[in-house]
Amino acid sequence: MKTIHRIFIFVLACAACTVSCAAETEQAPNIVIIICDDLNDSIAGMGGHPQAYTPNIDRLTARGVRFLNAASNSPICGPSRASLWSGLHPITTGLYGGKQHQNRWYNNPVLKGKPTLFETFTRNGYRNFATGKIHHNGHERTEIFGNTDGSRGFGSHPNFGPLPNDGKPENKRQGVLPPWWPEAHRQNGGWGDGFGPIQDLSEYGAGYGWSMFYTGKPWQFREGHNRDLMPDEVHAREAVEFLQQEHPAPFLLTVGFSRPHSPWYAPQKYFDLFPLETVELTPILENDADDCAKILTNQQDLSEPWGWHKYQKIMKNGGEEQLRKWTQAYLACVAFVDDQVGKVLKAIEARDDAANTLIIFTSDHGYHMGEKEYLFKFTPWEESVRIPLVVAGPGVAQGVECARPVALLDLYPTCIDYAGMDSAYELDGFSLRSLLENPAANQWEGPYISVAASGSKAPFKADQPARAEDQHFSLRSEHFRYIRCRNGEEEFYDHRTDPHEWTNEIENPAYKGQIQAMREAFEQFLKDA
């Protein structure tokens, strides 16, 4: 796969080695990875929602490098995380997201037996601990986090609760939609559509309360701040407890937060940050999808095409006002998870070895907020593919932005580079270290584009890698996005003049050269696969 990527690489001049003998003897750094779920570019400086409130993430950004063009390699939970923790592109593994709840990464014939990032670190003497959503929910293999001394290395599993529950046995596990919603919307939605502030549900009648999604066990809201912890608060607490301990070796700490993944419930104080009458909708162009690939918009040819349905449910049950309420809930959940990130950062900063700790903050993929009449992820458009990525730590430039296209699969090689390790197999990504230490030089070994894959409805066999030619692909350079669908339909956008991807320029002769270069790169990409 690395040979596939190298066709995109600029010819770089050899740089003189700058690593001193003293640096070679320094202790390897601690590494902390914080990953959110469904977090789009709604953090300051990313050009996303202007009202997002993320002071803790902003604080990390001020002392690190923010990547403006970071991409998910497959913008949906399962394959994105499989790619991230293996350092392998979906084109290598054939894991694109088809039936992702059943098609688990550890059964993939390519990934089977390959040591994950966590196993590589423990085998090389690091102390490991992880908590929350690391792989896709239900795909966890806790044994991969085990330490050499036999300790488990994994805290609590993720949970998308709490959920409103009406006490009926058939709703015990998945709950119901909020009882304060109109009946028509409640009848046409699922647990994943729910949003609103955590509150006392007893006023809605006997049996109403909160429950947890996986277990169906009650979750208690008593009054005000007197409530059970939400899952992300538990994960933050476990991470802080780990950070407050002394460890005999450098450590890898991975914290997976579920928010802002659906259902979008958060404490009332986070909703209060965004009074409903002041909430702005994301810029939405009427009939925006008219010039997009018909296999996507008309045929909805994604293996999980829920975004169009979710948007229509919102618009048919409250219209723009309901979309505004959803936007408020998304922003509230972003602010909520930022608070959890702040707890982890504070615990890192309190450590004696804080200066020798590399911190990586990111998300598994983005999320549409109504653009192209879509409210989900998994599309090849910017809103799904683009992710926040901030890195800070020893030797990393401070308060700098980098526009070079990079991807999640670059994090595995970055981590082992800083830790001074080798991978047991060839990775598809490239270390970001040169970009982190000297972003202004804009030089690294990696490609000048990122490549993301969106799985289609094409049939495949679960025990075999899916075919690349049956999927949809999105290529992103610093200024352009090129989309190639499996039926040959194409899209092309110029982000210098069209940051919202409102105008498909595929037929515009002014872009003939750039489009042809992308086509050739993509054809070579498939040929070498």
N, C-alpha and C positions, 0 to 999 in steps of 0.2 A: 504493500500500500504506500510505503514511503516513496517508492519510485513514482507512483501516481502523483503524489504531491510535488515532487521535485520538478515536474514539467512546468510548474508555475513560478519557480523560484527565480528571483533576480540574481544576476551574477554579482556577487559581492566581493569586494577586495578583502584579502586576508588581513585580519587585525592582529596586532602584536599582543602577546599574552601579558595580562596585567595582574595576574594572581601572584601575590608575594608569598615567600616561604612562611611568613608569620600567619597569613590567612589560611594556609594549608593545615596548620596545626590547631586552629581554633575549633572549638566544639561545634558540631553540626547544629543547625538551628532547630528550635521547635517549630512545628508547622500547625496552624489552625485553619481549617476550611469551614466556612459558614455558607450553607447553601439554602436558599429559600425555594419555595415551590410556586410556580405561576407568577413570579415577580417580573413584570415588564420593565420598561425604561422609566417608571415612575419614581425615580430618585433624582435629586438635584443635579443639574448639569448634564443630564442625558437627553434633554429635549422632549421628554415625555409629558405626563400630566403636570401642569404648572402649579397645582395646589398640593402636590405630594409633600408630606412632612416627614423627613428622615434625618433628624439632626445627628444621630449616632453614626449612621452610614456616611453622612457628610463629613463628620469628624475624622473617620478613617480615611476618606478620600483626600482630605487636606494633608495627610502625611504619607500619601502613596501615589500610585499611578492608576488613573481611571482609563479603561479601554472603551473607546466610543463605538467601536465596530466589532464587538465580541459576539459570537454566534453559538447557538445550540446546534449540534450536529444532526439532531433529529428532534424537532420541537414538540415532543410529548414525553411524559415522565419515563416510561420503561426504557425505550432505546436511548434516550438522552443520557440517563444515568448509567446505563450499561456501557455506553461509549466513554463517558467521563472516567469511570473507575477502572476501565480496562486500557484506556489510551488508544482504542481502535475505532475506526470510522465504521458506520453502518455498512458502507460499501464492502468492507473487509469481512464483517460478521454476518451480513445478510439479515440483521435484526433491525427492521424498519418500523415496527409498531403495529403490525397486523395482529389482531387478537391479543393485544399486549397483556391483558390480565391473565391469560392462560399461557402465552408464549414467553416463558421466563428465561432470563439471561443465562442462568446456570445450566439450562438444557441445550443451549445453542452449541452446535458442534464445533464452532471456532473458539468460543469463549470457554468451553468446558476444559478445565485443567489449567487455564491461564491464571497466574496469580494476580489478584487485584492489587490496586495501589496499597491497600491496607496490609495484605499479606507480604508484599514486597518490603514494606517498612518494618514489620515485626521480624521478618527473617534477617533484617540488617541491623537489629539491635534497638530499634525504636520502641518506646512504650506507646501502645495504641488505646484510644478510647473513642467511641462514637455513640451518638444518641439521636433519636428522632428519625426523620425520613432520609435515608441514605440511598437505598435502591427504591424502586417502585413499590408501593404498598402491597404487601403479601409476597414480595419477592426476596425478602430478607433471608440471608444465610448467616446467622450470628457466629458460626464457627470461623468465618474468615476474619473476624476481628480479634480472635483469641491471641493472647500474649504468650511468649515462650515460657513464662512461669506458670501457665495454666489458667491465669485469670481471664475472665470472659471478654472484657474489652468492649462491651456493648451495654448501653443503659436501657431506656424505655423505647418501645416501638412507637411509630407515629400513630396518630389517631385524628380523624377529621372532625371529631365532635368538639363541643357538645351539639346535639341536635334537639329541636323541640320534639316532644313525644306526647302522644295522647293516651298512653297507657294500654292501647289495644295490642294483643299478643302479636298480630301480624306486622305491627310497626315497631316492635321492640328493638330490632337491630338497626334499621335504617331511619327511624324517626319519621317525622312528617314535615311539611312546609309550615312556616310560621302561622299560628292561629289568628294573628291580626291581619293576615292577607285576605283579599277577596276570595270567595269560595271558588270562582271560576279559575283563578290562577292556581289555587291549591290543587285542584283536580287535574290540571294540565302540566304540573311540574314534578320534579323529583327532588330527593334530598340534596342533590348537588346544586339546586337552584336557590336554596334558601339563603337569606341574608337579613341582618338586622342586629340591633344591640342586644347583648345578654341582659335579660330582665326577669322579673318574677312572673311566672306563667300561671300561677294559681288563680288569677282573676278570670282566666278563660275556662274554668270549670274543673271538676274533679278529674284526676288522672293526668292533667297536664303538668309536665315538668321537662327536664332535660335528660338526655341519655347519651351514651357514647356510641359511636358508629360501629366499631368492631364488636364490642361486647354486649351492647344493649344495657349495660349497667347504669344505674342512675348517676347523674352528675348534679350536684346540689348548688343551687343559687338560693341563698337565704335572704340577705338584704344588703344593698349597697356593695361594699367591698368584701362582705362576708360570703365567700363562695369558694368552691373547689378551684384548684388551679386548672387553667386550660392546658392542653397538651404541650404547646410551645413553651409555656412557662415552666413546665416540668423539665423539658429538655434544656432550657437555659439554666435552670437550677442545677441539673446534673453536670452540665459543662462547667459551671462555676465551682462546684464542689471538687471536680477533677483538677481545675486550675489552682485551687487553694491547697492542694497537696504537693509535697515534694516528691520528685521522681528521680530514680537513679540513672536515668538515661534521657536523652531528648525525646520528645513525644510528638505524635500525630494525633490531634484532636479534630474530630469532624462532627459538626452540629447541623442537623437537618431540620429546618423549620417548615411546617406545613403551610402557614399563612404566607401569602394571601390566596392560597388554594380554596376552592369552594368546600363547604358552605361558608359564606362570608359573615360569620358571627364574631363579635368582639365586644369588650366592655363599653359601656355607654360613653365614657370619657373620650374615647377615640372618635366616636361619632360627633361629639361636641366640638371637635377641632374643625369640623366641616359643616357649618349650618346649611341645611338643605337648600335654602333659597340662594346661597352663594356658590353652590357647587356648579362647576363648569363641565359640560360634556366634552369628551375628546373631539377634535375636529372630524366631522363626518361629512363627506360629499355625497349628495343625493345621486343615486344611480352610479356610484363609484365602480361597481363590479361589472358594468356593461362592457368594458373593453378588456376584461380579464379572460383567461382561458375558460372556455365553456365546460370543459371536462371537470373543472373545479366548481364553478358557480352554478351551472345548470344540473350537471350530473352528480355534484357533490362527491367526487371520487376520492375521498379520504377514508382510511379504514375506521376512523372515528370522526364523523362529520357533524358532531353535535353543535358546533358553533352557530350554524344557520338556524337550527331549531331553538337554541337558547335565546338568540336575539329575537326571533319571531314571538316566542312566549312572552318576553318582556314587552314587546310593542303591542301585542294583542291584549295585554292585561295591565294597562296603565300607560302605555305609550312612552313619550319622552319623559314624563314625570317619573315613571317607574324606572327608566334607564338612569335618571338622575339619582334616584334612591340607591340603585345598584352601584353607581359610580361612587357615591358617598361611602357605601359599605366596603368597596374595594380599597379606597383611600384609608378608611379606618383600619382595615386589616394590615395595610402596609405600615401605618404608623404604629400599630400594635407590635408587629414583628420587629420594627426598628428598635422599640424599647427592649425587646429580648436580645437583640444584637448588642445593644448598649451594655447590658449586664455582662455579657461575655467579654466585651472589650475592656470594661472596667476591671474585671478579674485578671485579664492579661496584663494590664498596665500596673497592677499591684504586685506583680511578680518581680523578683530580683533579676530574672533573665528576660524581662519584657523586650529589651533592645535586641535580643537574639531570637525573636519570634517572628516568623513570616506569617502574615495573615492574608487569607484569600477570601473575598466575599463575592458571591455570585448567585445565579438562579439556574434552574434546569432548562428553562425556555421562557419566552415572553407570553403575552396574553392580549388578545384583541379586546377593546372596550366599546365595540360597536362599529369600528371601521369595516367597510365592505359588508355591512349588515351581518356581522359575525361577532360572537361573544365566546371565545374559546381559544385554543392553541392549535398546533399541528399544520397550519397552512405554510406555504413557502414564502409568504409576505413578511415584510419587516417586523410587523407587530408580534408575530409568533417567533421568528428566528432570533431576533436581537435580544441580548441579555445584558444585564449590568455585570461588570467585572471590575473589581477594585483589589489591588494588591499593595500591601505595605509591609515594611520590615527591614532587616539589615541590608544596607547597600542599595535599597530601592529609592529612586528619585521621589521627591516629595511635592505634592500639589501639582502634578503634571498630567496632562491628557495625552493619550496616544491614539491616533486614528487608524493605525495599521490593523487590517482585518485579522482576527485571531479566533480561536474556537475553544470549546470546553475540553476537547481531547488534548489540547496543549498543556493542561494542568498536570497531568501525570508526569510527562517528561520534565516539567518545570520543578515539581516537587523533588523528584529524584536527583535532579541537577543540584539543587540547593543542599540536599542531604548527602551528596557525594556517592550516589549509588548507581548501579547499572540495572537495566531491566532484563528480565529473563527471556524476553522476546522482543522483536522489533516493534516499536511503537509507531503509530501513524502521525502523532502530533510532534511538536517541536518545543523545546524549552523557550520560555519567554524571558529568560534572564537578561539577555542583552537589551531587550526593550525596556525592562524594568530598571536597569542600572543606567541606561543612557537613552531615554526615549527620543531625544532630539536627533540622534543619529539615524533613527528609523531603519536600523539594520538588524536582521536576524536570519537564521537559516530557513525559516518557514516560507510558505507561499504568499503571494500578494492577494490571494482571494481565500475566502472560506467557502466550504461546500456543505449544504444542509440537505437532508433527505426527508421527504414526507411520504409515509407509506400509503399506498392506494388500496382499492378494494380487490385488486387482482388476487386470484387464489394462490395459495402456497401450501407447502407441507411443513408442519410444525417441526419436524425433525431434520429439516434441510434449510440452508440459508435461502432467503427470498432473492429473486433476481433483481439486479439493479435496474434493468431496462423496464421493469414493471412499476417503477416508483416515479415520484415527481422530485425534481431537484431545484435548488436555489443556490446561485453563485453570487457572492457579494465581494466586490472590490471596495476600495476606499470611497469611490464616488458612484458606483453603479450596482444595480441588482439585475441579474438575468435569471429567468425561470424557464425551465424546460419540463414540460409535462410528458407523461409516458406515451401520449398519442401524437407527440410532435408539436403541440401548441406551445407558444412562447410568450413571454412578457419581458419588458426591459424598462428600467426606471433610472432616471438621473437624479440622484439625491442632492446634487448641488442646487437644483431649481425645484425639485419635487420631493421634499422629505416625507410626505405622506403617501407617496406612490399612488397618486391620483390619475396620472396620465401614462398609459402604456405606449412607449415609443418604439415598439417593435417594427412598425412600418415607416418610421421616420428616417428618410435617407441621410439626414444629418448625423445619425449614429451608426451608419453602415459599418464603419471600421471597427468601432467598439463592439458592436453586436457580433460581427464575424469572429473577432478575437475570442469572445466568450463561447461562441459555438464550437470553435476549434478546440478550445481548452476542454470543453465538456466532452466532446467526442473522443479526445485522447484519454480523458479521465475514464470513460467507459471502456475504451479499448484496452487500457492497461489493467483494468480490473479483472 
